[in-house]
Amino acid sequence: IDPNEPRYCYCNQVSYGEMIACDNDECEKEWFHYSCAGITETPKRRWFCTDCEAE
């Protein structure tokens, strides 16, 4: 793994597999792995990570 590759998600890992973007333009992490976000398919509505939902 390239140490300079960007890190995403709650798990702070690189991009892999299915990922979803938080719909908050100011989200610090921005992209999340489906498994970490607890989803199995793309939501039909806007999606916000738990950090942004708490704001």
DSSP file (Angstrom, degrees, kcal/mol; ACC not computed):
  #  RESIDUE AA STRUCTURE BP1 BP2  ACC     N-H-->O    O-->H-N    N-H-->O    O-->H-N    TCO  KAPPA ALPHA  PHI   PSI    X-CA   Y-CA   Z-CA
    1    1 A I              0   0    0      0, 0.0     0, 0.0     0, 0.0     0, 0.0   0.000 360.0 360.0 360.0 133.0    0.0    0.0    0.0
    2    2 A D    >   -     0   0    0      1,-0.2     3,-1.8     2,-0.1     0, 0.0  -0.575 360.0-146.4 -70.2 121.2    1.3    3.4   -1.0
    3    3 A P  T 3  S+     0   0    0      0, 0.0    -1,-0.2     0, 0.0     0, 0.0   0.696  99.0  55.5 -64.7 -16.7    1.8    5.4    2.2
    4    4 A N  T 3  S+     0   0    0      2,-0.1     3,-0.1     3,-0.0    -2,-0.1   0.472  79.1 116.1 -92.8  -2.9    0.8    8.6    0.3
    5    5 A E  S <  S-     0   0    0     -3,-1.8     9,-0.0     1,-0.1     0, 0.0  -0.457  77.7-101.3 -67.5 136.0   -2.6    7.1   -0.8
    6    6 A P        -     0   0    0      0, 0.0     9,-0.4     0, 0.0     2,-0.4  -0.197  32.8-136.9 -58.9 148.1   -5.5    9.1    0.7
    7    7 A R        +     0   0    0      7,-0.1     2,-0.2    -3,-0.1     7,-0.2  -0.855  26.8 173.8-108.3 143.8   -7.3    7.7    3.7
    8    8 A Y  B  >> +A   13   0A   0      5,-3.2     5,-1.3    -2,-0.4     4,-0.5  -0.779  29.3  34.0-134.5 175.4  -11.1    7.7    4.0
    9    9 A C  T >45S-     0   0    0     22,-1.8     3,-0.9    20,-0.3    23,-0.1   0.242  93.4 -63.9  74.1 172.9  -13.9    6.4    6.2
   10   10 A Y  T 345S+     0   0    0      1,-0.2    -1,-0.2    23,-0.1    22,-0.1   0.816 134.1  56.3 -62.6 -31.6  -14.3    5.8    9.9
   11   11 A C  T 345S-     0   0    0      3,-0.1    -1,-0.2     2,-0.1    -2,-0.2   0.539 103.2-132.3 -82.8  -7.7  -11.6    3.1    9.6
   12   12 A N  T <<5 +     0   0    0     -3,-0.9     2,-0.2    -4,-0.5    -3,-0.2   0.890  59.5 135.2  57.4  43.2   -9.0    5.5    8.1
   13   13 A Q  B   < -A    8   0A   0     -5,-1.3    -5,-3.2     1,-0.2    -1,-0.2  -0.650  58.7 -87.1-114.3 172.9   -8.1    3.1    5.3
   14   14 A V        -     0   0    0     -7,-0.2     2,-0.3    -2,-0.2    -1,-0.2  -0.196  57.7 -78.0 -72.3 169.2   -7.5    3.5    1.6
   15   15 A S        +     0   0    0     -9,-0.4     2,-0.3     4,-0.0    -1,-0.1  -0.517  65.0 146.7 -70.1 131.3  -10.3    3.3   -1.0
   16   16 A Y        -     0   0    0     -2,-0.3    -3,-0.0     2,-0.1     0, 0.0  -0.961  47.0  -7.9-160.4 152.7  -11.5   -0.2   -1.8
   17   17 A G  S    S-     0   0    0     -2,-0.3     2,-0.3    16,-0.1    -1,-0.1  -0.071 111.1  -7.8  59.7-158.3  -14.7   -2.0   -2.8
   18   18 A E  S    S-     0   0    0     -3,-0.1    16,-2.2    22,-0.0     2,-0.3  -0.534  72.8-179.9 -73.3 132.1  -18.1   -0.2   -2.8
   19   19 A M  E     -B   33   0B   0     -2,-0.3     2,-0.4    14,-0.2    14,-0.2  -0.957  16.1-153.5-134.4 154.2  -17.9    3.3   -1.2
   20   20 A I  E     -B   32   0B   0     12,-2.9    12,-2.5    -2,-0.3     2,-0.4  -0.964  15.5-131.5-127.2 143.7  -20.4    6.1   -0.6
   21   21 A A  E     -B   31   0B   0     -2,-0.4    26,-0.3    10,-0.2    10,-0.2  -0.757  23.0-119.1 -93.9 138.8  -19.8    9.8   -0.3
   22   22 A C        -     0   0    0      8,-2.9    26,-0.2    -2,-0.4     5,-0.1  -0.564  19.2-135.3 -69.6 138.4  -21.3   11.8    2.5
   23   23 A D  S    S+     0   0    0     24,-3.1     2,-0.7    -2,-0.2    25,-0.1   0.415  78.7 100.6 -81.3   3.1  -23.6   14.5    1.1
   24   24 A N    >   -     0   0    0     23,-0.2     3,-2.1     1,-0.1    -2,-0.1  -0.815  65.9-152.1 -86.9 115.6  -22.2   17.2    3.4
   25   25 A D  T 3  S+     0   0    0     -2,-0.7    -1,-0.1     1,-0.3    -2,-0.0   0.714  95.7  52.4 -60.4 -20.6  -19.8   19.2    1.2
   26   26 A E  T 3  S+     0   0    0     -3,-0.0    -1,-0.3     4,-0.0    -3,-0.1   0.311  77.2 138.3 -97.8   7.6  -17.7   20.0    4.3
   27   27 A C    <   -     0   0    0     -3,-2.1     4,-0.0     1,-0.1    -5,-0.0  -0.308  47.3-148.1 -59.8 131.1  -17.4   16.4    5.5
   28   28 A E  S    S+     0   0    0      1,-0.2    -1,-0.1     2,-0.1    -3,-0.0   0.882  96.3  32.6 -68.6 -40.1  -13.8   15.7    6.8
   29   29 A K  S    S-     0   0    0      1,-0.1     2,-2.5   -21,-0.1   -20,-0.3   0.813  80.7-178.6 -90.6 -32.4  -13.7   12.1    5.7
   30   30 A E        +     0   0    0    -22,-0.1    -8,-2.9    -6,-0.1     2,-0.4  -0.312  57.0  56.1  72.2 -58.5  -15.9   12.4    2.6
   31   31 A W  E     -B   21   0B   0     -2,-2.5   -22,-1.8   -10,-0.2     2,-0.4  -0.861  62.2-172.3-114.6 143.8  -15.9    8.7    1.4
   32   32 A F  E     -B   20   0B   0    -12,-2.5   -12,-2.9    -2,-0.4     2,-0.2  -0.990  26.6-117.4-136.8 139.1  -17.0    5.6    3.4
   33   33 A H  E  >  -B   19   0B   0     -2,-0.4     4,-2.2   -14,-0.2   -14,-0.2  -0.514  28.6-124.9 -69.9 140.5  -16.9    1.9    2.7
   34   34 A Y  H  >>S+     0   0    0    -16,-2.2     5,-2.2     1,-0.2     4,-0.9   0.917 110.6  52.0 -52.2 -46.9  -20.3    0.3    2.6
   35   35 A S  H  45S+     0   0    0    -17,-0.3     3,-0.4     1,-0.2    -1,-0.2   0.884 111.1  46.3 -62.4 -39.1  -19.4   -2.2    5.3
   36   36 A C  H  45S+     0   0    0      1,-0.2    -1,-0.2    -3,-0.2    -2,-0.2   0.837 112.7  50.4 -70.6 -32.7  -18.2    0.5    7.7
   37   37 A A  H  <5S-     0   0    0     -4,-2.2    -1,-0.2     2,-0.1    -2,-0.2   0.560 112.3-121.3 -82.0  -8.8  -21.3    2.7    7.0
   38   38 A G  T  <5S+     0   0    0     -4,-0.9     2,-0.3    -3,-0.4    -3,-0.2   0.795  71.4 119.7  74.7  28.5  -23.6   -0.3    7.7
   39   39 A I      < -     0   0    0     -5,-2.2    -1,-0.3    -6,-0.2    -2,-0.1  -0.861  46.4-167.8-123.0 160.3  -25.2   -0.3    4.2
   40   40 A T  S    S+     0   0    0     -2,-0.3     2,-0.3     1,-0.3    -1,-0.1   0.508  76.1  24.8-120.5 -13.3  -25.4   -2.9    1.4
   41   41 A E  S    S-     0   0    0     -7,-0.1    -1,-0.3   -23,-0.0     0, 0.0  -0.971  95.1 -79.5-147.9 162.2  -26.8   -0.7   -1.4
   42   42 A T        -     0   0    0     -2,-0.3   -22,-0.0    -3,-0.1    -2,-0.0  -0.441  51.7-119.6 -64.7 124.8  -26.8    3.0   -2.4
   43   43 A P        -     0   0    0      0, 0.0     4,-0.1     0, 0.0    -1,-0.1  -0.315   9.4-134.3 -63.1 149.1  -29.5    4.8   -0.4
   44   44 A K  S    S+     0   0    0      2,-0.1     2,-0.2     0, 0.0     3,-0.1   0.728  88.4  51.1 -76.7 -22.4  -32.3    6.4   -2.5
   45   45 A R  S    S-     0   0    0      1,-0.2     0, 0.0     0, 0.0     0, 0.0  -0.524 108.8 -67.2-106.5 175.9  -32.0    9.6   -0.5
   46   46 A R        -     0   0    0     -2,-0.2     2,-0.4     1,-0.1    -1,-0.2  -0.325  53.2-145.2 -59.4 146.4  -29.1   11.9    0.5
   47   47 A W        -     0   0    0    -26,-0.3   -24,-3.1    -4,-0.1     2,-0.4  -0.967  15.5-172.5-124.2 134.3  -26.7   10.1    2.9
   48   48 A F        -     0   0    0     -2,-0.4   -26,-0.1   -26,-0.2   -27,-0.0  -0.974  24.9-120.7-124.4 138.4  -24.8   11.7    5.7
   49   49 A C     >  -     0   0    0     -2,-0.4     4,-2.5     1,-0.1     5,-0.2  -0.222  35.7-103.0 -67.6 166.2  -22.1   10.0    7.9
   50   50 A T  H  > S+     0   0    0      1,-0.2     4,-1.6     2,-0.2    -1,-0.1   0.831 121.2  56.9 -64.0 -31.6  -22.7    9.8   11.6
   51   51 A D  H  4 S+     0   0    0      2,-0.2     4,-0.5     1,-0.2    -1,-0.2   0.931 112.8  39.7 -63.7 -44.9  -20.2   12.6   12.2
   52   52 A C  H >4 S+     0   0    0      1,-0.2     3,-0.8     2,-0.2    -2,-0.2   0.831 110.9  58.0 -75.7 -32.6  -22.2   15.0   10.0
   53   53 A E  H 3< S+     0   0    0     -4,-2.5    -1,-0.2     1,-0.2    -2,-0.2   0.862 101.9  57.2 -62.0 -34.4  -25.6   13.8   11.2
   54   54 A A  T 3<        0   0    0     -4,-1.6    -1,-0.2     1,-0.3    -2,-0.2   0.699 360.0 360.0 -70.8 -19.6  -24.5   14.8   14.7
   55   55 A E    <         0   0    0     -3,-0.8    -1,-0.3    -4,-0.5    -2,-0.2   0.483 360.0 360.0 -75.5 360.0  -23.9   18.4   13.6
